[in-house]
Amino acid sequence: MSYVYMKVLESAPERYDRGMRLLTLGRLSQVHRDIAARVEAGDRVLDLGCGTGALAVLLARLGAKVTAVDISPPMLSQAARRVREEGLEDRVALRELGAVDLDTAFPDASFDVVTSTLVFSELSADEVAYTLAECRRILRPGGQLLIADEVLPDSWWGRAATWLLRLPFALLAFLLTQNTTHQVAGLEERIEGTGFQIFGIGEYLAGTLRLIVAEKGQND
């Protein structure tokens, strides 16, 4: 995914949802629906990196109690407007918080479900490890972890196609910012290495975008 394009979208939150739909060829809406299918009314949900609140509002409509966090004040402002328009203030709590601040934000076993969409691909390897460990800590035994993110495809042709598609964006990003984005390598292995059990994987965009369904053990 283009780092430049992502930053442009984040600087104009009112265009963020439209841009993300374009960037994911409409698959992000399906990912949100697939996540929502795993959440039940009454579930306590933490939505990491909530952006403009699209997923948080969808889950709240289904009766979940959602804590939605993001590090970007403009994104949270847009999310707050969306929550007000939907009349869901009693079901969605918004907080300015980054994934790396979870250790001081929530006590153990605070949530039934933790969701994350296109967040882990923006973290360093150490931050990924830390965030996964914190997700496990704040989930109740038997709680679900639902992560949708960019990954490296397993097949060589999938990786080649991904590289060809991403190359123009990566070059532009590097020229303008001396930085670029990255796909998460071995995300499933990292999740399992943290102590989660993976029960399902949904694939989108030729396997470059995945929804990983994992669970914390009942005895943990």
Phi, psi and omega in degrees: 000141184290122176299315181300311182299317178301316182291324175298316180296319181292334179280349178225075188303331181295341177257001189298310184298317179297317180295321179292325176297319178294315184296327180258014180053039177081358185286337184297324177297320177293321176301315179300318179295322179292324175295314182300329180294342181266354186252139182249156176303135181092348178295141172270115188243135168254120177257105181280132180062057190289345181060230182273008172088013183300311181290319180301317179293318178301315181292322179295323177301329181277359176102005177284156174258109193250129166256115185249124184238147176204153182272351185259113177302318178300321177296316180296325177297317177294320178297319179298320178297317180295319179297317179297316181298328179274352182067037186247025182301332181280351183244347181234121174251124182258138179220139174279107189200137175265160180301329184277005179252013187294332187297331181256358188266325188222142176284172179302147172055040182279339190228154174271331183218139169241127178245152179206127181234116177055045178249313186296333178289350177259002183256154172286169180301317179294322179292324176299312180299315179297314184294320177297318179297320179291323176300318179294321181295317187275352175276144173289160173304131183086359181288157184258142170245120183240104184246124173246123183199170176285134179224165173279125178301154181286323185278153180294323180289328177294320178292321179295316179296320179297316181298317180296321180289324186273339188305311180301318179295318182296318180295315178298317180298316182294319181297322185272331188232353188055032180209163174205178180268176177214150173270148183282122177268136175062036183297319179299317180296322179293321178296313179294324179294340177276351178110004176276156170253128179271128182248348180191151177223121174258139183243141180221159177052055177058032177084002180278344176236125183231147170251116182255124180254114182231164183219142172279138183300149181296334183259007182278000000 
